[in-house]
Amino acid sequence: MEKLKNIIKIIFPGLIIYTIIILIFASFVFLYQLKKILILSFIQFTWPFALGIICIFIFHYYSTINKLKHHDYRKNDLFFQDNLFFNELEKNWKKYNNERNEIIHKQQVRENYFQLWSHEIKTPLTRIKLMLQNSSLVQSDKLNEQIIVIQNQLDSLLSYERLNNFNNDLHFNKVNLKDICNQSIKKLMELAISKNISIYNNIGNLIYLTDERWFEVIFHQLLLNAIKYTGNNGEIVINYQNHVLSITDNGIGILATDLPNVFKAGFIGENSRNNENSSGLGLYLVKQICDILNIQIQIISKINFGTTIKLCLDSQLIE
C-alpha cells in the first residue's frame, strides 16, 4: 500500500503536465476551428511520450532512494539540494528517534527492575547472616525457607532476562495443566508447610496448547504470591471452570484502590508493605508473559477475605 501511494505521488505531476498540454492543443483546435479529430490524433501519437516521462520520474525516484541508502552524508554536493533527499532524511530521522526512545524506555525499565531485585535479594541474605551470627544452632526449616525465597528471586530475574528474547524462546506444545500445577506445588510445598497452609488442586487432566516453561513461570509466581500473603493455617484452592483457571486464597487481600496498579513494576500495595518478601516484581512479570501468550488475567480481592486470580484461557486451545 505504501509503494502504491509513492507511485501515485510520482506519476501525478506527469499526468497533470500531460493533461495541460492536451488542453492547450485542444484550445488551439477550437480557436482556429480545426477538426476535433486532431485532438484524438494528438493523444494517440503523444501518449507514448507521456508514458516515457512518467517512467523517467519513477526511475529518478528509485535511483534517488538508492542513493540515499549508499550516500556518504559527509560530502557537501548538489545531492543535498534534492527535496526528495530531505523528505527521506526527515522520515528516517523520525524512525530513528522512535526506535531510540523505545530502546531508552526498555533500558530504563530494565535498570529499575534490577534495582528493585537487588534490594529484595538483600532481605533473605541478611536474615541468613543474622541467623548464623545470633545462634550456634540454626533452625534448618527457617534457613531453608530463606533459601527458597532466594531461589525464587533468582528464578524471577532469569525469567525477566529471557523476556528480551521471548519470541525466539517460544516452544508451543500440548501440556497437562494439572501436571504443571503439581510441579509448582511440589517446589513450594516446604514454604507452605512452614506456614501450615493447605493447598487443594482441583484441576483434572486438562490438555492445553502453550509454552510449558513460560506457563509454569506464570503459575509458579501466582502460587508463590498466594502463599506469601496467606496467614498461618490458611488455605489455597486451585480450580478450573468455563475455560478459567483460578487460584484462590484466604489471605490478607488487596485494597480496591491498589488493584489497578498491581501489574506495575515495583508497585507494592498498602496491605502488603509489612511483608518483607514483597518486591512488586512478580505480578509485573506475570502480566508481561500473559500478554505475549494471549492469556487474560483478572484479580478479584477483598481486604482480610482473600484474593482470587483468574487466568482466562483460549477455549480453542483446550482439549
Solvent accessible surface area in square Angstrom, and as a share of the most:
residue,aa,sasa,rsa
1,M,169,0.75
2,E,106,0.48
3,K,151,0.64
4,L,100,0.50
5,K,106,0.45
6,N,28,0.14
7,I,59,0.30
8,I,90,0.46
9,K,143,0.61
10,I,20,0.10
11,I,39,0.20
12,F,117,0.49
13,P,64,0.40
14,G,5,0.05
15,L,80,0.40
16,I,76,0.39
17,I,85,0.43
18,Y,38,0.15
19,T,67,0.39
20,I,87,0.44
21,I,76,0.39
22,I,29,0.15
23,L,114,0.57
24,I,92,0.47
25,F,62,0.26
26,A,15,0.11
27,S,60,0.39
28,F,104,0.43
29,V,1,0.00
30,F,115,0.48
31,L,126,0.63
32,Y,137,0.52
33,Q,165,0.73
34,L,90,0.45
35,K,154,0.65
36,K,135,0.57
37,I,111,0.56
38,L,71,0.36
39,I,27,0.13
40,L,121,0.60
41,S,36,0.23
42,F,45,0.19
43,I,59,0.30
44,Q,117,0.52
45,F,142,0.59
46,T,28,0.17
47,W,131,0.46
48,P,64,0.40
49,F,149,0.62
50,A,11,0.09
51,L,91,0.45
52,G,30,0.29
53,I,78,0.40
54,I,21,0.11
55,C,69,0.41
56,I,111,0.56
57,F,64,0.27
58,I,48,0.24
59,F,148,0.62
60,H,98,0.44
61,Y,29,0.11
62,Y,93,0.35
63,S,34,0.22
64,T,4,0.02
65,I,33,0.17
66,N,82,0.42
67,K,109,0.46
68,L,12,0.06
69,K,154,0.65
70,H,142,0.63
71,H,37,0.16
72,D,49,0.25
73,Y,109,0.41
74,R,214,0.78
75,K,121,0.51
76,N,149,0.77
77,D,58,0.30
78,L,138,0.69
79,F,30,0.12
80,F,48,0.20
81,Q,129,0.57
82,D,37,0.19
83,N,118,0.61
84,L,34,0.17
85,F,2,0.01
86,F,98,0.41
87,N,88,0.45
88,E,21,0.10
89,L,79,0.39
90,E,95,0.43
91,K,104,0.44
92,N,73,0.37
93,W,147,0.52
94,K,114,0.48
95,K,125,0.53
96,Y,110,0.42
97,N,44,0.23
98,N,100,0.51
99,E,85,0.38
100,R,114,0.42
101,N,83,0.42
102,E,94,0.42
103,I,116,0.59
104,I,88,0.45
105,H,120,0.53
106,K,124,0.52
107,Q,83,0.37
108,Q,92,0.41
109,V,35,0.20
110,R,81,0.30
111,E,75,0.33
112,N,61,0.31
113,Y,0,0.00
114,F,64,0.27
115,Q,120,0.53
116,L,52,0.26
117,W,35,0.12
118,S,44,0.29
119,H,115,0.51
120,E,13,0.06
121,I,20,0.10
122,K,125,0.53
123,T,32,0.19
124,P,1,0.01
125,L,92,0.46
126,T,69,0.40
127,R,63,0.23
128,I,28,0.14
129,K,122,0.52
130,L,87,0.43
131,M,47,0.21
132,L,110,0.55
133,Q,116,0.52
134,N,119,0.61
135,S,49,0.32
136,S,127,0.82
137,L,150,0.75
138,V,38,0.22
139,Q,112,0.50
140,S,90,0.58
141,D,85,0.44
142,K,99,0.42
143,L,46,0.23
144,N,49,0.25
145,E,36,0.16
146,Q,8,0.04
147,I,88,0.45
148,I,25,0.13
149,V,12,0.07
150,I,27,0.14
151,Q,92,0.41
152,N,12,0.06
153,Q,18,0.08
154,L,71,0.35
155,D,56,0.29
156,S,15,0.10
157,L,25,0.12
158,L,112,0.56
159,S,7,0.05
160,Y,15,0.06
161,E,54,0.24
162,R,68,0.25
163,L,27,0.14
164,N,99,0.51
165,N,94,0.48
166,F,6,0.02
167,N,123,0.63
168,N,129,0.66
169,D,26,0.13
170,L,46,0.23
171,H,111,0.50
172,F,106,0.44
173,N,68,0.35
174,K,127,0.54
175,V,11,0.06
176,N,32,0.16
177,L,0,0.00
178,K,66,0.28
179,D,68,0.35
180,I,2,0.01
181,C,0,0.00
182,N,62,0.32
183,Q,74,0.33
184,S,0,0.00
185,I,17,0.09
186,K,165,0.70
187,K,120,0.51
188,L,1,0.01
189,M,69,0.31
190,E,98,0.44
191,L,10,0.05
192,A,0,0.00
193,I,114,0.58
194,S,57,0.37
195,K,40,0.17
196,N,99,0.51
197,I,9,0.05
198,S,48,0.31
199,I,30,0.15
200,Y,105,0.40
201,N,36,0.18
202,N,91,0.47
203,I,5,0.02
204,G,46,0.44
205,N,119,0.61
206,L,23,0.11
207,I,54,0.28
208,Y,3,0.01
209,L,63,0.31
210,T,3,0.02
211,D,2,0.01
212,E,63,0.28
213,R,119,0.43
214,W,0,0.00
215,F,0,0.00
216,E,30,0.13
217,V,28,0.16
218,I,0,0.00
219,F,0,0.00
220,H,27,0.12
221,Q,15,0.07
222,L,1,0.01
223,L,0,0.00
224,L,13,0.07
225,N,19,0.10
226,A,7,0.05
227,I,0,0.00
228,K,33,0.14
229,Y,45,0.17
230,T,2,0.01
231,G,42,0.40
232,N,108,0.56
233,N,111,0.57
234,G,8,0.08
235,E,74,0.33
236,I,0,0.00
237,V,34,0.19
238,I,0,0.00
239,N,58,0.30
240,Y,58,0.22
241,Q,131,0.58
242,N,121,0.62
243,H,83,0.37
244,V,33,0.19
245,L,1,0.00
246,S,15,0.10
247,I,5,0.03
248,T,49,0.28
249,D,15,0.08
250,N,77,0.40
251,G,6,0.06
252,I,59,0.30
253,G,4,0.04
254,I,33,0.17
255,L,60,0.30
256,A,79,0.62
257,T,109,0.63
258,D,16,0.08
259,L,45,0.23
260,P,102,0.64
261,N,40,0.21
262,V,12,0.07
263,F,47,0.19
264,K,119,0.51
265,A,41,0.32
266,G,22,0.22
267,F,55,0.23
268,I,42,0.21
269,G,11,0.10
270,E,105,0.47
271,N,47,0.24
272,S,16,0.10
273,R,145,0.53
274,N,148,0.76
275,N,37,0.19
276,E,101,0.45
277,N,24,0.13
278,S,6,0.04
279,S,11,0.07
280,G,18,0.17
281,L,3,0.02
282,G,10,0.10
283,L,24,0.12
284,Y,27,0.10
285,L,2,0.01
286,V,0,0.00
287,K,56,0.24
288,Q,62,0.28
289,I,0,0.00
290,C,0,0.00
291,D,84,0.43
292,I,76,0.39
293,L,17,0.08
294,N,113,0.58
295,I,5,0.03
296,Q,132,0.58
297,I,23,0.11
298,Q,89,0.40
299,I,22,0.11
300,I,86,0.44
301,S,22,0.14
302,K,131,0.55
303,I,49,0.25
304,N,115,0.59
305,F,143,0.60
306,G,7,0.07
307,T,14,0.08
308,T,26,0.15
309,I,14,0.07
310,K,61,0.26
311,L,1,0.01
312,C,41,0.25
313,L,11,0.05
314,D,50,0.26
315,S,52,0.33
316,Q,163,0.72
317,L,60,0.30
318,I,29,0.15
319,E,122,0.55
